[in-house]
Structure formats: structure tokens, C-alpha cells
């Protein structure tokens, strides 16, 4: 059994999977397990009608099922195929807040996150997920190019 857990903040990557591949390589060297984390942004709207809330709840379930099947299941299968202990966590909310929350709950020792490709003004002014994690994560954060 692994003594350490590394978190992979994972969006699902087209083709090559540099973030996941690097995390697998590091986990193999360190004898750690990987927890692949996917966060779906979700903002609560308090002004919705009961019908709209019910419809939104149904869409949320569909999104979670799709994310698990398309993003998380293949990533965990890749981790296990590499001979490592792997599991997944899927949550809704603010990406940085949820990853930090999971890192604290699981006593993770490291977080791996891909470098965001966004060069938008909003990303430069308000920061991105990798920058946010680097600033507030309770454990070292590795930003994978």
C-alpha cells in the first residue's frame, strides 16, 4: 500500500496526457498512489424557480456521469495499467477551492496540474487554476507544461 497520495488535477487531455504521464512517473519513483481529481465548475443560482432547479439538478447528474466515463475512468485505468494504486474524485464547485479541500481531506503530499493555455486578460488579472493552486495549496504544487 502506498504511503503517499499525489493528486492529479485533471481536465482530460486530448491525445497525449503530459500531466497524467508525469504524475505517473513521479508516483512510480516515490511509491505513491494517485488520486485523479476532476472538478466541474458550478455556481449556485439562488434566483431560479423550482422547475429550473430540478432541470439543473438533472443536467448536473448527466454532466457527472459523462465526466466520470470520459475523463476519470480512462485516467484511472491508465494509472492502474502503470501498476500504481489509482482512484478518482469528482466534485462541483470552484476548481482551486475544491482541489485544496480534497488535498487537505486526503492528506495528499503533492498536487500535479497542467499549465493553462489561456492568455486572456481575465486569466492574467485574476489568475488561473495553476497559479491559484501554487498560491494556496497546502502541499507542493507541480505545474506541468
ZILINTA-V370713 format. One record per pair of residues at least 4 apart in sequence whose ideal C-beta (glycine too) atoms are under 8 Angstrom apart, sorted by the first residue. I is the first residue (numbers start at 1). GAP is how many residues later the second one is. Records with the same first field share a line. If there is no record, write none. Layout:
# ZILINTA-V370713
I: GAP / GAP
This chain:
# ZILINTA-V370713
1: 32 / 84
2: 25 / 29 / 30 / 31 / 82 / 83
3: 28 / 29
4: 26 / 27 / 28 / 29 / 104 / 105 / 106
5: 27 / 28 / 29 / 30 / 101 / 102 / 103 / 104
6: 17 / 20 / 21 / 24 / 26 / 27 / 28 / 29 / 102 / 103 / 104 / 105 / 106
7: 27 / 28 / 30 / 92 / 95 / 96 / 99 / 101 / 103 / 104 / 105
8: 11 / 12 / 15 / 26 / 27 / 28 / 29 / 67 / 103 / 104 / 105
9: 10 / 28 / 30 / 86 / 90 / 102 / 103 / 104 / 105 / 120 / 124
10: 9 / 10 / 26 / 27 / 28 / 61 / 62 / 65
11: 27 / 60 / 103
12: 26 / 58 / 59 / 63
13: 4 / 5 / 6 / 7 / 101
16: 5
17: 4 / 58 / 61
18: 4 / 96 / 126 / 127
19: 4 / 93 / 94 / 95 / 125
20: 4 / 16 / 55 / 58 / 59
21: 4
22: 4 / 90 / 120 / 122
23: 4 / 11 / 89 / 119 / 121
24: 4 / 10 / 54 / 55 / 58 / 60
25: 4
26: 4 / 6 / 84 / 86 / 116
27: 4 / 5 / 6 / 7 / 52 / 57
28: 54 / 55 / 56
32: 52 / 77 / 78
33: 51 / 52 / 53 / 54
34: 45 / 50 / 51 / 52 / 53
35: 51 / 52 / 53 / 54 / 67 / 71 / 73
36: 36 / 39 / 40 / 43 / 50 / 51 / 52 / 53
37: 51 / 52 / 53 / 54 / 61 / 62 / 65
38: 29 / 33 / 34 / 50 / 51 / 52
39: 51 / 52 / 53 / 54 / 55 / 56 / 59 / 60
40: 23 / 24 / 27 / 50 / 51 / 52
41: 51 / 52 / 53 / 54
42: 18 / 50 / 51
45: 7 / 11
48: 4 / 5 / 8
49: 4
50: 4
51: 4
52: 4
53: 4
54: 4
55: 4
56: 4
57: 4
58: 4
59: 4
60: 4 / 32
61: 4
62: 4
63: 4
64: 4 / 26 / 28
65: 4
66: 4
67: 4 / 5 / 23
68: 4 / 5 / 20 / 22
69: 4
70: 4
71: 4
72: 4 / 16 / 18
73: 4 / 15
74: 4
75: 4 / 11 / 13
76: 4 / 10 / 11 / 12
77: 4
78: 4
79: 5 / 6 / 7
80: 4 / 5 / 6
89: 13
91: 7 / 11
92: 6
93: 4 / 5
94: 4
95: 4 / 34 / 37
96: 4 / 33 / 36 / 37 / 40
97: 4
98: 4
99: 4 / 12 / 14 / 30 / 34 / 38
100: 4 / 33 / 36 / 37 / 38
101: 4
102: 4 / 6
103: 5 / 8 / 34 / 35 / 36
104: 34
108: 31
109: 30 / 31
110: 29 / 30 / 31 / 32
111: 22 / 26 / 28 / 29 / 30 / 31
112: 29 / 30 / 32
113: 16 / 17 / 20 / 28 / 29 / 30 / 31
114: 16 / 29 / 30
115: 15 / 28 / 29 / 30
116: 7 / 12 / 13 / 14
118: 5 / 10
119: 4 / 5
120: 4
121: 4
122: 4
123: 4 / 5
127: 4 / 5 / 8
128: 4
129: 4
130: 4 / 11 / 13
131: 4
132: 4
133: 4 / 8
134: 7 / 9
137: 4
